[in-house]
Amino acid sequence: NIANTSYEADYVIGRGAKADRVHVIGVGVDTAQFNLESQAEAKARFGLDDGPVVGFIGQIAGHKGAGTLVEAMPRVWQSHPRAQLLMAGGRAGYYLTVERMVEKLDPAQRARVHLRPDFPLEEKGSLYAAIDVLAYPSGYESFGIAYLEAWVAGKPVIGCTRGAVPTVIRDGVDGLLVNYEDPVSLALAIDLLLRSPQMRADFGTAGREKVLARYTWPQVARKFRQVYEQAVNR
């Protein structure tokens, strides 16, 4: 058995799998598509001003925490009125709900929200370059590749204390963990990171070092090959 995280490994072992036959490998990220342009260039590409950018890059779905993030932003704007929200990803059925939530914001807040559904893959690196924080409060992740992508771009992340995510994000080291479907705790985490440039830099650097050490595709492929070779030798 190959598991993405120790959370998954514990799950299958708890259901009868032999511990010595379960291998935690994880997923990989293509580092070549990131860090190709400056934040200023990326912001200009997407029509963003020089205010801080909170990003959500992934499937725009309810279980991914998209609605929770929109709910959190009015609290963020109380302390950071120039903050912008950039939401980019697959247009799931929940996307219409997000659109309606954004429409209900007051005009000044609504103007600070940028939606980019179904973006072309070649824009991904630019999207991560544009943001200051990835807020991806998903409740259902077997890993959470968005966190790896943000880290490669040197950006801090916010995830939830649910499922496999706490085994990916080291709270207080390369990101922050908040309660699922809790816009208040999410807003507090965003506020903390926007107030702390050094914390953002430290978390982003720690995350990038972790990805380069463990989660590039050549490294992941090598680990898969080792597991397969062990199985064949047995």
C-alpha positions as a Markdown table, in Angstrom:
| # | Residue | x | y | z |
|---|---|---|---|---|
| 1 | Asn | 0.0 | 0.0 | 0.0 |
| 2 | Ile | 1.2 | 3.5 | -0.9 |
| 3 | Ala | -0.2 | 6.4 | 1.2 |
| 4 | Asn | 0.0 | 10.1 | 0.5 |
| 5 | Thr | 0.4 | 11.0 | 4.2 |
| 6 | Ser | 0.8 | 9.4 | 7.6 |
| 7 | Tyr | -2.9 | 10.2 | 8.2 |
| 8 | Glu | -3.8 | 7.9 | 5.3 |
| 9 | Ala | -1.3 | 5.3 | 6.5 |
| 10 | Asp | -2.7 | 5.2 | 10.0 |
| 11 | Tyr | -6.2 | 4.8 | 8.4 |
| 12 | Val | -5.4 | 1.7 | 6.3 |
| 13 | Ile | -3.3 | 0.1 | 9.1 |
| 14 | Gly | -6.2 | 0.6 | 11.5 |
| 15 | Arg | -8.3 | -1.4 | 9.0 |
| 16 | Gly | -6.0 | -4.3 | 8.8 |
| 17 | Ala | -3.1 | -3.4 | 6.5 |
| 18 | Lys | 0.3 | -4.6 | 7.7 |
| 19 | Ala | 2.3 | -1.7 | 8.9 |
| 20 | Asp | 5.5 | -2.9 | 7.1 |
| 21 | Arg | 3.6 | -3.0 | 3.8 |
| 22 | Val | 2.4 | 0.6 | 4.0 |
| 23 | His | 4.7 | 3.3 | 2.5 |
| 24 | Val | 4.1 | 7.0 | 2.9 |
| 25 | Ile | 5.3 | 8.9 | -0.2 |
| 26 | Gly | 3.1 | 11.8 | -1.0 |
| 27 | Val | 2.7 | 13.7 | -4.2 |
| 28 | Gly | 4.9 | 15.9 | -6.3 |
| 29 | Val | 4.9 | 19.4 | -7.9 |
| 30 | Asp | 6.5 | 20.6 | -11.1 |
| 31 | Thr | 8.8 | 23.4 | -9.8 |
| 32 | Ala | 9.6 | 24.7 | -13.3 |
| 33 | Gln | 6.3 | 26.5 | -13.7 |
| 34 | Phe | 6.8 | 28.7 | -10.6 |
| 35 | Asn | 8.9 | 31.8 | -9.8 |
| 36 | Leu | 9.1 | 33.0 | -13.5 |
| 37 | Glu | 7.9 | 36.5 | -12.8 |
| 38 | Ser | 7.9 | 39.1 | -10.0 |
| 39 | Gln | 4.8 | 39.7 | -7.8 |
| 40 | Ala | 4.4 | 43.2 | -9.4 |
| 41 | Glu | 4.4 | 41.6 | -12.9 |
| 42 | Ala | 1.9 | 39.0 | -11.8 |
| 43 | Lys | -0.4 | 41.5 | -10.1 |
| 44 | Ala | -0.4 | 43.7 | -13.2 |
| 45 | Arg | -1.3 | 40.6 | -15.3 |
| 46 | Phe | -4.5 | 40.1 | -13.3 |
| 47 | Gly | -5.5 | 43.7 | -12.8 |
| 48 | Leu | -4.5 | 43.7 | -9.1 |
| 49 | Asp | -3.3 | 46.8 | -7.3 |
| 50 | Asp | -0.4 | 47.0 | -4.8 |
| 51 | Gly | -2.5 | 46.0 | -1.8 |
| 52 | Pro | -1.9 | 42.6 | -0.2 |
| 53 | Val | -3.5 | 39.6 | -1.9 |
| 54 | Val | -5.2 | 36.7 | -0.2 |
| 55 | Gly | -5.3 | 33.8 | -2.6 |
| 56 | Phe | -7.5 | 30.7 | -3.1 |
| 57 | Ile | -6.2 | 28.5 | -5.9 |
| 58 | Gly | -8.0 | 25.2 | -6.4 |
| 59 | Gln | -11.5 | 23.9 | -7.1 |
| 60 | Ile | -14.0 | 26.6 | -6.1 |
| 61 | Ala | -16.2 | 24.3 | -4.1 |
| 62 | Gly | -18.0 | 24.3 | -0.7 |
| 63 | His | -16.0 | 21.4 | 0.8 |
| 64 | Lys | -12.8 | 23.2 | -0.2 |
| 65 | Gly | -13.8 | 26.1 | 2.1 |
| 66 | Ala | -14.4 | 28.7 | -0.7 |
| 67 | Gly | -17.6 | 30.0 | 1.0 |
| 68 | Thr | -15.8 | 30.2 | 4.4 |
| 69 | Leu | -13.1 | 32.4 | 2.9 |
| 70 | Val | -15.6 | 34.8 | 1.4 |
| 71 | Glu | -17.3 | 35.0 | 4.8 |
| 72 | Ala | -14.0 | 35.7 | 6.5 |
| 73 | Met | -13.0 | 38.6 | 4.3 |
| 74 | Pro | -15.2 | 41.3 | 5.8 |
| 75 | Arg | -13.4 | 40.8 | 9.1 |
| 76 | Val | -10.0 | 41.0 | 7.3 |
| 77 | Trp | -11.0 | 44.2 | 5.6 |
| 78 | Gln | -11.7 | 45.8 | 8.9 |
| 79 | Ser | -8.0 | 45.7 | 9.6 |
| 80 | His | -6.7 | 45.6 | 6.0 |
| 81 | Pro | -9.0 | 47.6 | 3.8 |
| 82 | Arg | -6.7 | 47.4 | 0.8 |
| 83 | Ala | -6.5 | 43.6 | 0.9 |
| 84 | Gln | -7.7 | 41.8 | -2.2 |
| 85 | Leu | -9.2 | 38.3 | -2.6 |
| 86 | Leu | -8.1 | 36.4 | -5.7 |
| 87 | Met | -10.1 | 33.1 | -6.1 |
| 88 | Ala | -9.0 | 31.0 | -9.1 |
| 89 | Gly | -9.9 | 27.4 | -9.9 |
| 90 | Gly | -12.3 | 24.9 | -11.4 |
| 91 | Arg | -15.9 | 26.2 | -11.8 |
| 92 | Ala | -17.7 | 23.5 | -9.7 |
| 93 | Gly | -21.5 | 23.8 | -9.1 |
| 94 | Tyr | -20.8 | 25.7 | -5.9 |
| 95 | Tyr | -19.2 | 28.5 | -7.9 |
| 96 | Leu | -22.6 | 30.2 | -8.4 |
| 97 | Thr | -23.0 | 30.3 | -4.6 |
| 98 | Val | -19.7 | 32.1 | -4.3 |
| 99 | Glu | -20.7 | 34.6 | -7.0 |
| 100 | Arg | -23.9 | 35.3 | -5.0 |
| 101 | Met | -21.9 | 35.7 | -1.8 |
| 102 | Val | -19.6 | 38.2 | -3.5 |
| 103 | Glu | -22.6 | 40.1 | -5.0 |
| 104 | Lys | -24.0 | 40.6 | -1.5 |
| 105 | Leu | -20.8 | 42.4 | -0.3 |
| 106 | Asp | -20.9 | 46.1 | -0.1 |
| 107 | Pro | -19.6 | 47.8 | -3.3 |
| 108 | Ala | -16.2 | 48.7 | -1.8 |
| 109 | Gln | -15.6 | 45.2 | -0.7 |
| 110 | Arg | -16.9 | 43.6 | -3.8 |
| 111 | Ala | -14.4 | 45.7 | -5.8 |
| 112 | Arg | -11.6 | 44.0 | -3.9 |
| 113 | Val | -12.6 | 40.5 | -5.0 |
| 114 | His | -11.2 | 39.0 | -8.2 |
| 115 | Leu | -12.7 | 35.7 | -9.5 |
| 116 | Arg | -10.9 | 33.7 | -12.1 |
| 117 | Pro | -12.7 | 30.4 | -12.8 |
| 118 | Asp | -11.3 | 27.8 | -15.1 |
| 119 | Phe | -8.0 | 29.6 | -15.6 |
| 120 | Pro | -5.6 | 28.1 | -18.2 |
| 121 | Leu | -2.9 | 25.9 | -16.7 |
| 122 | Glu | -0.1 | 28.2 | -17.9 |
| 123 | Glu | -1.4 | 30.9 | -15.6 |
| 124 | Lys | -0.9 | 28.9 | -12.4 |
| 125 | Gly | 2.6 | 30.1 | -11.7 |
| 126 | Ser | 1.5 | 33.7 | -12.2 |
| 127 | Leu | -1.4 | 33.3 | -9.8 |
| 128 | Tyr | 0.9 | 32.1 | -7.0 |
| 129 | Ala | 3.3 | 34.8 | -7.8 |
| 130 | Ala | 0.6 | 37.4 | -7.3 |
| 131 | Ile | -0.6 | 36.4 | -3.9 |
| 132 | Asp | 0.8 | 37.1 | -0.4 |
| 133 | Val | -1.0 | 34.3 | 1.4 |
| 134 | Leu | -2.7 | 31.1 | 0.2 |
| 135 | Ala | -5.9 | 30.6 | 2.3 |
| 136 | Tyr | -7.2 | 27.1 | 1.4 |
| 137 | Pro | -9.4 | 26.1 | 4.3 |
| 138 | Ser | -10.5 | 22.7 | 2.7 |
| 139 | Gly | -12.1 | 20.1 | 4.9 |
| 140 | Tyr | -11.4 | 17.1 | 2.5 |
| 141 | Glu | -7.9 | 16.6 | 1.3 |
| 142 | Ser | -5.9 | 13.4 | 0.9 |
| 143 | Phe | -2.9 | 15.7 | 0.7 |
| 144 | Gly | -3.5 | 19.2 | -0.6 |
| 145 | Ile | -1.2 | 19.9 | -3.5 |
| 146 | Ala | -2.1 | 23.6 | -3.5 |
| 147 | Tyr | 0.0 | 23.9 | -0.4 |
| 148 | Leu | 3.0 | 22.5 | -2.2 |
| 149 | Glu | 2.5 | 24.9 | -5.1 |
| 150 | Ala | 2.3 | 27.9 | -2.8 |
| 151 | Trp | 5.4 | 26.8 | -1.0 |
| 152 | Val | 7.4 | 26.5 | -4.2 |
| 153 | Ala | 6.4 | 30.1 | -4.9 |
| 154 | Gly | 7.7 | 31.0 | -1.4 |
| 155 | Lys | 4.2 | 31.8 | 0.0 |
| 156 | Pro | 2.8 | 30.9 | 3.4 |
| 157 | Val | -0.4 | 28.8 | 3.6 |
| 158 | Ile | -3.5 | 28.4 | 5.8 |
| 159 | Gly | -5.2 | 25.1 | 6.1 |
| 160 | Cys | -7.6 | 23.3 | 8.4 |
| 161 | Thr | -7.1 | 21.0 | 11.4 |
| 162 | Arg | -9.0 | 18.3 | 9.6 |
| 163 | Gly | -8.1 | 15.2 | 7.7 |
| 164 | Ala | -4.6 | 14.8 | 6.3 |
| 165 | Val | -3.8 | 18.5 | 6.2 |
| 166 | Pro | -2.2 | 18.7 | 9.7 |
| 167 | Thr | 0.3 | 16.1 | 8.5 |
| 168 | Val | 1.2 | 18.3 | 5.6 |
| 169 | Ile | 1.3 | 21.8 | 7.1 |
| 170 | Arg | 3.5 | 22.3 | 10.2 |
| 171 | Asp | 1.5 | 24.8 | 12.2 |
| 172 | Gly | 3.6 | 27.8 | 13.1 |
| 173 | Val | 6.5 | 26.6 | 10.9 |
| 174 | Asp | 5.4 | 26.8 | 7.2 |
| 175 | Gly | 1.7 | 27.8 | 7.7 |
| 176 | Leu | -1.2 | 28.1 | 10.0 |
| 177 | Leu | -4.0 | 25.7 | 10.8 |
| 178 | Val | -7.6 | 26.8 | 11.6 |
| 179 | Asn | -10.9 | 25.1 | 12.4 |
| 180 | Tyr | -12.9 | 23.9 | 9.4 |
| 181 | Glu | -15.9 | 26.1 | 8.4 |
| 182 | Asp | -14.8 | 28.8 | 11.0 |
| 183 | Pro | -14.6 | 32.2 | 9.3 |
| 184 | Val | -13.6 | 33.9 | 12.5 |
| 185 | Ser | -10.5 | 31.8 | 13.1 |
| 186 | Leu | -9.7 | 32.0 | 9.4 |
| 187 | Ala | -9.9 | 35.8 | 9.4 |
| 188 | Leu | -7.6 | 35.9 | 12.5 |
| 189 | Ala | -5.0 | 33.8 | 10.7 |
| 190 | Ile | -5.1 | 35.9 | 7.6 |
| 191 | Asp | -4.8 | 39.0 | 9.7 |
| 192 | Leu | -1.8 | 37.7 | 11.5 |
| 193 | Leu | 0.0 | 36.9 | 8.3 |
| 194 | Leu | -0.9 | 40.1 | 6.6 |
| 195 | Arg | 0.5 | 42.0 | 9.7 |
| 196 | Ser | 3.7 | 40.0 | 9.7 |
| 197 | Pro | 5.9 | 40.2 | 6.6 |
| 198 | Gln | 8.7 | 38.4 | 8.4 |
| 199 | Met | 6.4 | 35.5 | 9.3 |
| 200 | Arg | 5.2 | 35.3 | 5.7 |
| 201 | Ala | 8.7 | 35.1 | 4.5 |
| 202 | Asp | 9.8 | 32.6 | 7.1 |
| 203 | Phe | 6.8 | 30.3 | 6.5 |
| 204 | Gly | 7.3 | 30.6 | 2.7 |
| 205 | Thr | 11.0 | 29.7 | 2.9 |
| 206 | Ala | 10.4 | 26.8 | 5.2 |
| 207 | Gly | 7.7 | 25.4 | 2.9 |
| 208 | Arg | 9.8 | 25.8 | -0.2 |
| 209 | Glu | 12.7 | 24.0 | 1.5 |
| 210 | Lys | 10.4 | 21.2 | 2.5 |
| 211 | Val | 9.1 | 20.8 | -1.1 |
| 212 | Leu | 12.6 | 20.8 | -2.6 |
| 213 | Ala | 13.7 | 18.2 | -0.1 |
| 214 | Arg | 10.8 | 15.8 | -0.4 |
| 215 | Tyr | 8.1 | 16.7 | -3.0 |
| 216 | Thr | 9.6 | 17.3 | -6.4 |
| 217 | Trp | 8.4 | 14.8 | -9.0 |
| 218 | Pro | 11.8 | 13.1 | -9.6 |
| 219 | Gln | 12.0 | 12.4 | -5.8 |
| 220 | Val | 8.5 | 11.1 | -5.6 |
| 221 | Ala | 9.0 | 8.9 | -8.7 |
| 222 | Arg | 12.2 | 7.5 | -7.2 |
| 223 | Lys | 10.3 | 6.6 | -4.0 |
| 224 | Phe | 7.6 | 4.8 | -6.0 |
| 225 | Arg | 10.2 | 2.9 | -8.0 |
| 226 | Gln | 11.9 | 1.8 | -4.7 |
| 227 | Val | 8.6 | 0.5 | -3.4 |
| 228 | Tyr | 7.8 | -1.4 | -6.6 |
| 229 | Glu | 11.3 | -2.9 | -6.6 |
| 230 | Gln | 10.9 | -4.1 | -3.0 |
| 231 | Ala | 7.5 | -5.7 | -4.0 |
| 232 | Val | 9.1 | -7.4 | -7.0 |
| 233 | Asn | 12.0 | -8.7 | -4.9 |
| 234 | Arg | 9.6 | -10.2 | -2.4 |
